[in-house]
Amino acid sequence: MTARTGADGAMPGLTTIVLSGVRARGHHGVLPSEKEAGQEFVVDVEYDVDAAAAAAADDLALTVSYADVAAEVIQRVQDGALDLVETLAARILADVVRRPFVERARVTVHKPQAPVGVPFGDVSVSLEAPGRHPVVIALGSNLGDRRAVLEDAIARLSSFVTVTGRSALFETDPVGGVPQPDYLNAVVVGTTALGPTHLMRRLHEIEAAAGRTREVRWGARTLDLDLVQHGHPDDPASLALLDGDLVLPHPRAHERAFVLVPWLDADPRAALATGGRTLSVRELLEGLDASAVRALEDVP
């Protein structure tokens, strides 16, 4: 295993972790003899992670354990009997890129004992893919031209999030904090290659571009972007305390109608992990008073 950082030793945006020569016996191949007797496979995995928070905190929970990746690779090689090495490589790659901090991965599967029929040194298959993490992002604004601010934010989000659904705009009463104007709220759902801490930095950049300041807790703001969920709600790897202030999934999303109503509008199948189980957003809304959340076309 090696980890590469910047040439000057400083932590860059991404760290590359290289895990080489993971060996396991499998029964993959098109010939009956390969499936019966089996043979050794050797796997190399290289993946890019946003490890700045992990390095600063010296915390394994904020990165991807190469020991866990190696164990998962061995399990994949040992499971089943596939015809193609390409299929095995694709399944290993899918396992790696689903991990929440992985932003890109490359997998090479070697089959050194392949029945090629001529003298050879090695045969291998390599695949590469970006991370593909489902994300839910809540937007709110109650200063300035609220609609224009939200539309601009969604356009900026689209540069690093593949948007698969977005809600209508909803006007909502402010919750908590000092007296302030009503909000416009929306939710965007999609996928991204970015890990959660990297994604949050990009969201903060969009807030700053909109003139967001953080002088009063829960005070009025030109733009608020909340990362509600990163990854699949039923995947334990997606549930973590991250980088001090970032908790995933968002710890108060389940009680916020101004998040849940537009989220359901953006994705009728939306679900959230809360209280140790996964519930549909529709179920969560049944226990809330959503009367303060009004579709914008219904606002006088």
Protein Blocks (a to p, Z undefined) as FASTA:
>chain_A
ZZdddfkopacfbdcdddehiacdddedjbfklmmnopaddddddddddfklmmmnopak
lmccfklmmmmmmmmmmggjdfblklmmmmmmmmmmmpmklmbdcdddddfkbcehpacf
bdcdddddddddddddddddfehjfklmmmmmmmmmmmmpccfbdcdddddddeehjddd
dddddddddddfbdfklmmmmmmmmmmmnopacfbghiacfbdcddfbgcjfklmklgcc
eehjaccddfklmmmmklmmmmmmmomkbccdeehiacdfklmmmmpcfklpccfklpZZ
